[in-house]
Amino acid sequence: MTALPKFGLLTNPIVDVIKEIENIARLGFDFVEIGIEWPEGSPDILLKKREGIISLLEKYKIFAIAHTAWWIDIATPYDLVRNAWIEETKKKIRVAHSLGIKLVNFHTHAREMTPLYKKYEKQILKNFCQGLKELVEFGKKYNVEIMLENAGEKGEITDTQLIKQITNTIPDVKIHFDIGHAFIFGGMKNIRSFLTTFGNSIVHIHMHDNHGKTDEHLPIGKGKIDYAKVVKLLKKMKYNKTITFEIFTNKKDAKKSMNKIKKLWMS
């Protein structure tokens, strides 16, 4: 049987990060996904709490990866704004390094990826790739790997083949697969397509549920995603890395969701 992945939970950026890590660890998760995001997860605050964060991770024998805000816009056609976002993301990479984190995510966010701007799609993708390449190279200096998460909103880079174009251009970027996001843009067929396309390039997964229309972040089983099939697909590809339950109702629901997935995995 394929070994169980490691299961984690994302910190809530409006709650004190120390309290969040403590609660996540006590619930029995294997790791914490620290949101490097305003307000409580802003770089300055995380640096001030660095010793406390590291101490907690050691105390509970858990590890951390990092998550950044979905609206970071390195594809924008406004050069000054794009450059500012790149500098801001470099701060996040440095903070991750200071916390001993070696894996940081960014999203395929691009506000102009709509039918209205279809004729400018190549330029938008070019901007995104240039920014992402700079971040990947910057991360290497700090021994931090960058992973790319498929976005979950209309008007962003959500198409699997477009994401593949990006990874072909920047082969050193890792893949972070958000199952709920993929379901919104093509259901179970799109989930299978993403897994087939990226396979072993996937180093991290987000699990949550929805009804196929909006990004609801529901507990597993409260939406329409067939997680029995999802787990079957993941086991077939021998996936055994990390899975975060990005569930926004409450942490007890996240723990119940983890237990459901564990049961499916071991069946």
Secondary structure, DSSP 8 states (H G I E B T S, - for coil): -----EEEEE--TTS-HHHHHHHHHHTT-SEEEEEE-TTTTSHHHHHHTHHHHHHHHHHHT-EEEEEE-TT--SS-S-HHHHHHHHHHHHHHHHHHHHTT--EEEEE---TT-SGGGGGGHHHHHHHHHHHHHHHHHHHHHTT-EEEEE---STTS---HHHHHHHHHH-TT-EEEEEHHHHHHTTHHHHHHHHHHHHGGGEEEEEE-B--SSS---B-TTSSS--HHHHHHHHHHTT--SEEEE--SS-HHHHHHHHHHHHHHHH-
